[in-house]
């Protein structure tokens, strides 16, 4: 299979994941267009012919290799691939869900998108019905879509789940289930080959699988890019802080990348209580290891749920003399009354900004002055493209080098703001860090 030809790649979006899938499709289209143009230019130079003739020859070769008579589209121009798989999702009166795939996917490498934390109204029955779905509704909708794809003859079924279902139920402390592992087993039994997720809560979950493979992506590149747009790390007195012991490794990565000291906030918890909101969390006491007085504090975590723990931590850091507090999360769940609680905390000056990703659809967050969104759709598009062509993922799964290049480039621009001589490189795997971000939801200006 040609590295520039994705004719067997298909993307199917479950209800609630359409917006994220559409943006990944747009990113994929850009990746393949750039790849095609680079290939055409290189071959034209190598064989001393015009790029137009190369384009015709590539299109001719693709037409020869297809199972159809020929591929649709012009013969003398780049023919953008069609990634989106049309489907109809039906909601029945008794609550049952059905997925019908409306085109042939036989032999395709299929990627099914689902956002299990999308609690906005989603459309069924060709848009005539709107439903707000629970996590469990989304999971069963995913099961139905996987079965439809299996029955339709997809060659390989991959899931794109920005948040892994039940990922916080991964440890057995008593008479309770290991639900995170059981969900994976169910998906594996349905015929799923691979799951692509973002900052999974525990890597232990992967040990439960027999054949299913899990690709755990990290949003550190996108988060650092946003952080450096609001903080001058070259001049600002800054400390990276792990908000609890479980986040030490993640924040050690940021401290090394940013060349800043690392501090730790140790929390004593009363595990007889369940955190329900910001005012009713299970933290009984905090201790700070490190110095935050007069400094900008940056801390990163995998997710914000009810947010009670984080708000208490931010308040404590301000009491310890922190100048500014900035938090970054890969998965901004903001469950229950979290948005209102963070509004109140922001008005009281507990924090400056929260950086989150667009991995979870949450319209209300985008309207908040204190919230900054980073776009991870390019990361998912690059991973899908590499997997489809059986290429190595190491440069994206271990992104220390690309993060270091980003920081060096940002620092050069900061030191020479009027210079535009720095060129942006695009590597052989289609990585293009400066791709224009595609808005996710309404465009909100951040001052």
Secondary structure, DSSP 4 states (H G I P E B T S, - for coil): --TT--TTEEEEE-TT-HHHHHHHHHHHHHHHHHHHHHHHHHHHHHHT--HHHHHHHHHHHHHHHSSSSS-SS-SSS------BPPEEEEE-TTS-EEEEE-S--TT-EEEEE--TT--S-EEEGGGTEEEPPPHHHHHHHHHHHHHHHHHTT-SEEEEEESS-TTTT-----SS---HHHHHHHHHHHTT--EEEEES-S-GGGGGG-SS-EEEEE--HHHHHHHHHHH--TTTS-EEEEESSGGGHHHHHHHHHHHT-EEEEEEEEE-TTS---BTTB-SEEEEEEES--TTSEEEEEEEEESS-HHHHHHHHHHHHTT-SEEEEEEEEE---TTHHHHHHHHHHTTS-SEEEEETTS--GGGGG-TTEEEE--HHHHHHHHHHHHTT---HHHHS-HHHHHHHHHHHHHHHH-TT---PPPP--TT---TTPPPPP-SS-----
